[in-house]
Amino acid sequence: MRLVMPPALSLALAVPIYFIYTFFIPQWEYSCPVAAGTMIGYVAYDLTHYYLHHGRPYGSHLKEMKTYHLDHHYKDYNLGYGITSKFWDRVFGTVLV
């Protein structure tokens, strides 16, 4: 089971994404921060995903999200995509019940 993105695959995906950003945002001073924010956001997502599998969450919210995320993997992988909240699951109708 993959819990974090392999670095080689991350780089292979990051380069074309960066070029897409620079195509639509040609000014370097704007495209680089957008690309960096995307990469930092994805690393934060990957670390959170790993933590929910292997960490011992503190606080009721993280404990609830760990249970919710594990239910996504082991009860119904077509529902419950949220890692840090159920917001987008509510928007797209994919909340695990």
ChimeraX commands (.cxc) that place a marker at each C-alpha (Angstrom):
marker #1 position 0.00,0.00,0.00 radius 0.5
marker #1 position 1.38,3.41,-0.98 radius 0.5
marker #1 position 1.30,5.90,1.89 radius 0.5
marker #1 position 3.51,8.61,0.39 radius 0.5
marker #1 position 4.35,9.56,-3.18 radius 0.5
marker #1 position 7.73,8.18,-4.35 radius 0.5
marker #1 position 10.18,11.07,-4.93 radius 0.5
marker #1 position 10.97,10.09,-8.55 radius 0.5
marker #1 position 7.27,10.10,-9.45 radius 0.5
marker #1 position 6.80,13.40,-7.62 radius 0.5
marker #1 position 9.52,14.99,-9.72 radius 0.5
marker #1 position 8.14,13.46,-12.92 radius 0.5
marker #1 position 4.76,15.05,-12.14 radius 0.5
marker #1 position 6.09,18.34,-10.77 radius 0.5
marker #1 position 8.04,19.31,-13.89 radius 0.5
marker #1 position 5.09,19.22,-16.34 radius 0.5
marker #1 position 2.84,20.89,-13.76 radius 0.5
marker #1 position 5.40,23.69,-13.39 radius 0.5
marker #1 position 5.48,24.16,-17.18 radius 0.5
marker #1 position 1.69,24.30,-17.27 radius 0.5
marker #1 position 1.80,27.04,-14.63 radius 0.5
marker #1 position 4.42,29.00,-16.55 radius 0.5
marker #1 position 2.36,28.67,-19.73 radius 0.5
marker #1 position -0.74,30.15,-18.12 radius 0.5
marker #1 position 1.14,32.53,-15.80 radius 0.5
marker #1 position 4.13,33.71,-17.86 radius 0.5
marker #1 position 5.49,36.12,-15.24 radius 0.5
marker #1 position 8.12,34.16,-13.30 radius 0.5
marker #1 position 7.51,36.13,-10.10 radius 0.5
marker #1 position 3.92,34.80,-10.06 radius 0.5
marker #1 position 4.25,31.30,-11.51 radius 0.5
marker #1 position 7.01,30.18,-9.13 radius 0.5
marker #1 position 5.09,30.99,-5.91 radius 0.5
marker #1 position 1.99,29.26,-7.30 radius 0.5
marker #1 position 4.03,26.17,-8.20 radius 0.5
marker #1 position 5.80,26.22,-4.82 radius 0.5
marker #1 position 2.47,26.54,-2.99 radius 0.5
marker #1 position 1.11,23.57,-4.91 radius 0.5
marker #1 position 4.15,21.46,-4.02 radius 0.5
marker #1 position 4.11,22.48,-0.35 radius 0.5
marker #1 position 0.38,21.76,-0.20 radius 0.5
marker #1 position 0.87,18.30,-1.67 radius 0.5
marker #1 position 3.72,17.49,0.72 radius 0.5
marker #1 position 1.50,18.59,3.63 radius 0.5
marker #1 position -1.29,16.35,2.31 radius 0.5
marker #1 position 1.10,13.38,1.98 radius 0.5
marker #1 position 2.48,13.88,5.49 radius 0.5
marker #1 position -1.04,14.12,6.92 radius 0.5
marker #1 position -2.05,10.94,5.08 radius 0.5
marker #1 position 0.97,9.09,6.47 radius 0.5
marker #1 position 0.30,10.43,9.98 radius 0.5
marker #1 position -3.33,9.29,9.90 radius 0.5
marker #1 position -2.14,5.77,9.16 radius 0.5
marker #1 position 0.80,5.54,11.56 radius 0.5
marker #1 position 0.50,8.33,14.12 radius 0.5
marker #1 position -1.45,8.62,17.34 radius 0.5
marker #1 position -3.58,11.70,16.75 radius 0.5
marker #1 position -4.21,14.05,19.62 radius 0.5
marker #1 position -7.43,15.99,19.86 radius 0.5
marker #1 position -10.91,14.85,18.96 radius 0.5
marker #1 position -10.86,16.19,15.39 radius 0.5
marker #1 position -7.74,14.29,14.29 radius 0.5
marker #1 position -8.94,11.12,16.02 radius 0.5
marker #1 position -12.26,11.40,14.18 radius 0.5
marker #1 position -10.48,12.03,10.86 radius 0.5
marker #1 position -8.21,9.01,11.40 radius 0.5
marker #1 position -11.26,6.78,11.94 radius 0.5
marker #1 position -12.99,8.37,8.95 radius 0.5
marker #1 position -9.96,7.91,6.71 radius 0.5
marker #1 position -9.42,4.29,7.73 radius 0.5
marker #1 position -13.11,3.66,7.01 radius 0.5
marker #1 position -12.42,5.02,3.51 radius 0.5
marker #1 position -9.72,2.38,3.02 radius 0.5
marker #1 position -11.42,-0.58,4.68 radius 0.5
marker #1 position -15.20,-0.04,4.40 radius 0.5
marker #1 position -15.85,1.81,1.13 radius 0.5
marker #1 position -12.98,3.25,-0.92 radius 0.5
marker #1 position -15.49,5.03,-3.21 radius 0.5
marker #1 position -16.54,7.34,-0.36 radius 0.5
marker #1 position -14.82,9.42,2.32 radius 0.5
marker #1 position -11.94,11.05,0.45 radius 0.5
marker #1 position -11.40,13.80,3.04 radius 0.5
marker #1 position -8.12,13.72,4.93 radius 0.5
marker #1 position -8.37,16.82,7.13 radius 0.5
marker #1 position -12.10,17.55,6.90 radius 0.5
marker #1 position -15.35,16.27,5.44 radius 0.5
marker #1 position -16.09,19.56,3.66 radius 0.5
marker #1 position -15.48,18.38,0.08 radius 0.5
marker #1 position -17.11,15.04,0.80 radius 0.5
marker #1 position -20.26,16.97,1.69 radius 0.5
marker #1 position -19.96,19.12,-1.45 radius 0.5
marker #1 position -19.55,16.09,-3.75 radius 0.5
marker #1 position -21.88,13.74,-1.86 radius 0.5
marker #1 position -19.15,11.25,-0.89 radius 0.5
marker #1 position -19.54,11.36,2.91 radius 0.5
marker #1 position -19.12,8.01,4.61 radius 0.5
marker #1 position -22.06,7.25,6.86 radius 0.5
marker link #1:1,2 radius 0.2
marker link #1:2,3 radius 0.2
marker link #1:3,4 radius 0.2
marker link #1:4,5 radius 0.2
marker link #1:5,6 radius 0.2
marker link #1:6,7 radius 0.2
marker link #1:7,8 radius 0.2
marker link #1:8,9 radius 0.2
marker link #1:9,10 radius 0.2
marker link #1:10,11 radius 0.2
marker link #1:11,12 radius 0.2
marker link #1:12,13 radius 0.2
marker link #1:13,14 radius 0.2
marker link #1:14,15 radius 0.2
marker link #1:15,16 radius 0.2
marker link #1:16,17 radius 0.2
marker link #1:17,18 radius 0.2
marker link #1:18,19 radius 0.2
marker link #1:19,20 radius 0.2
marker link #1:20,21 radius 0.2
marker link #1:21,22 radius 0.2
marker link #1:22,23 radius 0.2
marker link #1:23,24 radius 0.2
marker link #1:24,25 radius 0.2
marker link #1:25,26 radius 0.2
marker link #1:26,27 radius 0.2
marker link #1:27,28 radius 0.2
marker link #1:28,29 radius 0.2
marker link #1:29,30 radius 0.2
marker link #1:30,31 radius 0.2
marker link #1:31,32 radius 0.2
marker link #1:32,33 radius 0.2
marker link #1:33,34 radius 0.2
marker link #1:34,35 radius 0.2
marker link #1:35,36 radius 0.2
marker link #1:36,37 radius 0.2
marker link #1:37,38 radius 0.2
marker link #1:38,39 radius 0.2
marker link #1:39,40 radius 0.2
marker link #1:40,41 radius 0.2
marker link #1:41,42 radius 0.2
marker link #1:42,43 radius 0.2
marker link #1:43,44 radius 0.2
marker link #1:44,45 radius 0.2
marker link #1:45,46 radius 0.2
marker link #1:46,47 radius 0.2
marker link #1:47,48 radius 0.2
marker link #1:48,49 radius 0.2
marker link #1:49,50 radius 0.2
marker link #1:50,51 radius 0.2
marker link #1:51,52 radius 0.2
marker link #1:52,53 radius 0.2
marker link #1:53,54 radius 0.2
marker link #1:54,55 radius 0.2
marker link #1:55,56 radius 0.2
marker link #1:56,57 radius 0.2
marker link #1:57,58 radius 0.2
marker link #1:58,59 radius 0.2
marker link #1:59,60 radius 0.2
marker link #1:60,61 radius 0.2
marker link #1:61,62 radius 0.2
marker link #1:62,63 radius 0.2
marker link #1:63,64 radius 0.2
marker link #1:64,65 radius 0.2
marker link #1:65,66 radius 0.2
marker link #1:66,67 radius 0.2
marker link #1:67,68 radius 0.2
marker link #1:68,69 radius 0.2
marker link #1:69,70 radius 0.2
marker link #1:70,71 radius 0.2
marker link #1:71,72 radius 0.2
marker link #1:72,73 radius 0.2
marker link #1:73,74 radius 0.2
marker link #1:74,75 radius 0.2
marker link #1:75,76 radius 0.2
marker link #1:76,77 radius 0.2
marker link #1:77,78 radius 0.2
marker link #1:78,79 radius 0.2
marker link #1:79,80 radius 0.2
marker link #1:80,81 radius 0.2
marker link #1:81,82 radius 0.2
marker link #1:82,83 radius 0.2
marker link #1:83,84 radius 0.2
marker link #1:84,85 radius 0.2
marker link #1:85,86 radius 0.2
marker link #1:86,87 radius 0.2
marker link #1:87,88 radius 0.2
marker link #1:88,89 radius 0.2
marker link #1:89,90 radius 0.2
marker link #1:90,91 radius 0.2
marker link #1:91,92 radius 0.2
marker link #1:92,93 radius 0.2
marker link #1:93,94 radius 0.2
marker link #1:94,95 radius 0.2
marker link #1:95,96 radius 0.2
marker link #1:96,97 radius 0.2
view
